[in-house]
Amino acid sequence: MMETKRHPKTSIHPLLAAFALALFLWAVSGMGLMAQDAPAPPPSTEVQTKSALDIYKEGGWFMHVLLVCSIGTIAVVVYCFVQITTKKMVPKSLVDQVNGCMAGKDVGTAYQLCQSNPNPYANVISTALLKVNFERDLANKVSMVEAAVETLDEEEHKQMVWVNYLNVFATLAPMIGLLGTVWGMIESFDQLAAGNAQPQDLAGGIKKAMGTTAGGLLVGIPAMFFYFFFRDKLQGVMTTIQKRASFAIDILSGEIRLEGAVEAAAEQATASEEP
């Protein structure tokens, strides 16, 4: 069996322990004497915590303008979340029905479907269908594509107007906050010019400067984020519309053939006619 080596126990010498205790008590007593000899600090007033409403009131009329910008930002963000979606702008059911009508050369039914379901995709297809001419090459595909592209640009512009409002708020809010900052600093320098150099005399202008700056950034940063978010999202949705519309036009012109699309369109028409 292997024997384990036992290490000798180390113990603190009683004299060493007593010396350490005496040194500690001397240090504590010395700190107490220094605290007694030091002059007592002047009585300080308690710092009152302020709510967001108090900061809003101190900001003056600048905060009212920032409040309007924040409400506008929220409204535009909600609108974009509801409207700029693939489900809203390119409904899959409508795309399938239009493709079936295109495969069956049923231009009238496809046009009625688009008119009864107004959305960007339907508007693009409706404009293209107005250029259909089966007597020309590929059912007048060139004119259909040109009409679809023009309508696609118009639809993108309509939605981009709302997205650009976010860019306006993202630019305007920090500028208003900066104006409030300058205004608050002017008030502080006016106090200095009048001979009021105490901190409490300058606090009012500085609080207004910092409050308006923070308010402008609180509105501008989210607005800028959602501007880039919805701009990229809109571009993606418009690209989807372009692909779906181009596919439908290719089906109508005969460049793409869908197996079973004619039968599916006939079944849908029969089902819609049944009571």
C-alpha positions, 0 to 999 in steps of 0.5 A: 500500500502506498503511504500518503505523506502528511503535510505538517499543519501550519499555525499562526503564532499567537504573538503574530496574531496579536500584532496583526490585530493591534495593527488593524485596530490602530488603522481603524482608529486612525481613520476615525480620527481623520474623519473627525478632523475633516471638515463636515461637508455642506448639507446637500439637498436630495436629488429628486428623480424626475419622470419622463413627463417632467423632462417633457415639460422642461423641454418646452415647445421643442418636445411638442414638435418631437411628440408629433414626429413620434406619433407620425412615426408610429402611424407610418410603421403600423401602416407599413407593417399592414400593407407592405407584405407579400400576402397583401400585395401578391395574394397567392390565390389570385396569382394561381387564378390568373395563371389558370386564366392565362393558360386558357387564354381567358383574358376577360375572366383574368381582368375581372379577377384583377378588378375585383381584387385591387392590389399592386399585383392585380393593377399590374396585370390589369394594365398588361391585359389591356394591351392583349392582341392575339392577332399580333406576335406573342399576343402583343407581349412587348406592349404588355411588358411595357405597360406592366413595367410602368404600372409596377413603377407607379405602385412602388412609388405609391408605397415608397411615399409612406416609407419616405415619411420615416426618413423625414422623421428620422432626419427632422427629429434629431435636427429639432433636438439639436435646435433645442440643445442650442436654445438651452445653451443660449439660455445658460449663457444668458444667465452667465452674462447676467452674473448668475454663475451658480450651478443652479442658475445654469441647470435650467438651460442645460436640462433643456439642452440635454432633454431635447437632444435625448428626445430627438434621438429617441424618435430619430433612431427607430425611424431610421431603422424602420426606414431601411427595414421597410425600404428593403422589404418593399423592394423584395415584394416588388421584385416578387410582383415583377416575377409573378407578372412576367410569368403570367404574361409568358403563359398568355403569350405561349412561351410557358405552358402549364400542364393541367392549368386549362383544366384547373381554370375550367373547374374553378369557373364551373365551381364559381357558377354553381349556386 
